[in-house]
Amino acid sequence: MSDRHTTESHSGQSFETLAIHSGNTADPLTGAVVPPIYQVSTYKQDGVGGLRGGYEYSRSANPTRTALEENLAALEGGRRGLAFASGLAAEDCLLRTLLTPGDHVVIPNDAYGGTFRLFAKVVSRWGIDFSVADTSDPASVRAALTDRTKLIWVETPSNPLLGITDIAALAAVARTAGVRLVVDNTFASPYLQQPLALGADIVVHSTTKYMGGHSDVVGGALVVSDAELGEELAYHQNAMGAVAGPFDAWLVLRGIKTLAVRMDRHSENAARIVDMLSSHARVTRIHYPGLPEHPGHETAAKQMKAFGGMVSFQVAGGEEAAVAVCDRAKLFTLGESLGGVESLIEHPGRMTHASVAGSALEVPADLIRLSVGIESADDLLADLRQALG
Ligand SMILES: Cc1ncc(COP(=O)(O)O)c(C=O)c1O
């Protein structure tokens, strides 16, 4: 790969500017201000090996995907961004690039169910084992390390319990142990939190969520600061092949342009909803890092710009009561996923986190998860009040 794929400088521009301009250079042929969707698999060569612009085959590189990858690197303050067909494809590529049989990984006690399934049911079959730790407590992570540990994996805020991990503190643990720190930044997005600047080695995204932002694309990303590691991952991205297609890359690039304004509104609306839930008689517990009583509140306030749009809460009456609230919601659409402009509600135990049942990551049966959208907060509050009954 050429240096074209490595973001060298961020020229001191603010996040909002980078989100709109990084990677989004005007089309050299027409001047189109939005990068075209290069819906193409192969490229004409001017004689054998004579590539125009470095492109030979779209699994290896595609100009629309390059635009997104440059943008991702700039937003996370990294040197290399890589775009994949899904968040899990990005995770799979990362794990199979960095790990070999006999290696060990420390994973969090709260995480997306599909990530846990990847470790427990897929990667483990190739001789890679893992220990579960409370990543909000550096001592718990230190205790889980072995002489075979290669990676510490963190989600912060975590899915679905909104646990907070101090990224800088865990980066210090990882550095001392000589292992790499991976941070899944899906819930926060780079607008709210930049793990590489806090010492993480690798950032993972499901770009399906806030980055895409409109529930119309599935995608994933890896971003790293170390150019050599970026090169190694890019080699495996091409060798394994689960790349983002041109249209999907274009949709994510388009979504990112409004990320900053969307995240501000998501965060404001979530705070208003938490305010209402806090005094609701049927709500027994709220998981939201913006609450002063949340154990990770101070850390979140330190490492995040705002507390984001995800809220989980538990209700009186157990599992059936929680399911009934989800079923009664109207404006909050009952569905998996998160991070889109429209508000979603779900029951993690039976939906997104069914695959962690019976494991150390099992979620409370009376838990409801909200992805608070950017509709009118008043309308969202009215819907939730009627759903709670
Ligand atoms: C925190 C987190 N990481 C990773 C993923 C996996 O991403 P994808 O569904 O795009 O494969 C998800 C999906 O919900 C997620 O919530």
PDBQT file of the ligand as one rigid body, heavy atoms in Angstrom, charges set to zero:
ROOT
HETATM    1  C1  LIG A 401     -20.433  -2.067  20.895  1.00  0.00    +0.000 C 
HETATM    2  C2  LIG A 401     -20.559  -2.877  19.631  1.00  0.00    +0.000 A 
HETATM    3  N1  LIG A 401     -19.443  -3.347  19.041  1.00  0.00    +0.000 NA
HETATM    4  C3  LIG A 401     -19.508  -4.090  17.909  1.00  0.00    +0.000 A 
HETATM    5  C4  LIG A 401     -20.718  -4.416  17.330  1.00  0.00    +0.000 A 
HETATM    6  C5  LIG A 401     -20.753  -5.279  16.104  1.00  0.00    +0.000 C 
HETATM    7  O1  LIG A 401     -20.981  -4.504  14.983  1.00  0.00    +0.000 OA
HETATM    8  P1  LIG A 401     -21.795  -4.998  13.668  1.00  0.00    +0.000 P 
HETATM    9  O2  LIG A 401     -23.184  -5.310  14.105  1.00  0.00    +0.000 OA
HETATM   10  O3  LIG A 401     -21.672  -3.821  12.763  1.00  0.00    +0.000 OA
HETATM   11  O4  LIG A 401     -21.081  -6.203  13.170  1.00  0.00    +0.000 OA
HETATM   12  C6  LIG A 401     -21.895  -3.957  17.915  1.00  0.00    +0.000 A 
HETATM   13  C7  LIG A 401     -23.207  -4.286  17.318  1.00  0.00    +0.000 C 
HETATM   14  O5  LIG A 401     -24.245  -4.062  17.895  1.00  0.00    +0.000 OA
HETATM   15  C8  LIG A 401     -21.811  -3.170  19.091  1.00  0.00    +0.000 A 
HETATM   16  O6  LIG A 401     -22.911  -2.705  19.713  1.00  0.00    +0.000 OA
ENDROOT
TORSDOF 0
